[in-house]
Amino acid sequence: MPLSYASDTPNNNFLGDISGRLRSIQHANELLTGKAQAVNVKELLLKEFAAYGEDRLHVQGPDFDVGPESARHLALLFHELTTNAAKYGSLSRPDGTVFVDWQWNGVSLVLTWNEHGGPNITSPDKRGFGSQLIEASVKSLSGVLRQNFRPDGFTCSMNLQLSK
């Protein structure tokens, strides 16, 4: 008897979700390995978000590139934030959206991630693997992370020190 994953997720699209997430990781990896000198931050975010549709992502901020080391940490951050939104937040609902805005001064990136249209959420009782990866990536970038688990959507802000 073949395995069925349909009952494993509420949206009955487990294999499609996994496939889309793997494609996003592949696209981001291609971006990271394709440019040895610099990676565009907006392009990196769009690659990580590709599985969920650009119409669900609203981005505002200046266009700029960062070095490969900073790009790897940002790719991990974007991937984990997107994954958590798909599992628990706004991307787990068909009409959910994510708003990402940032300011860049040449060294510091101040980034805000806001989710809207998802299920009511509360602060988790324990930190999962994804949350630990987010915190470790922020720390690797000498950053500060603030998270807010509001009933109407998750919000976080980061102040990160990036290298060109």
Beta strands, then each sheet from edge to edge (+ up, - down):
strand 1: 39-40
strand 2: 57-60
strand 3: 65-66
strand 4: 97-104
strand 5: 108-116
strand 6: 144-150
strand 7: 153-161
sheet 1: 1+ 3-
sheet 2: 2+ 4+ 5- 7+ 6-
end
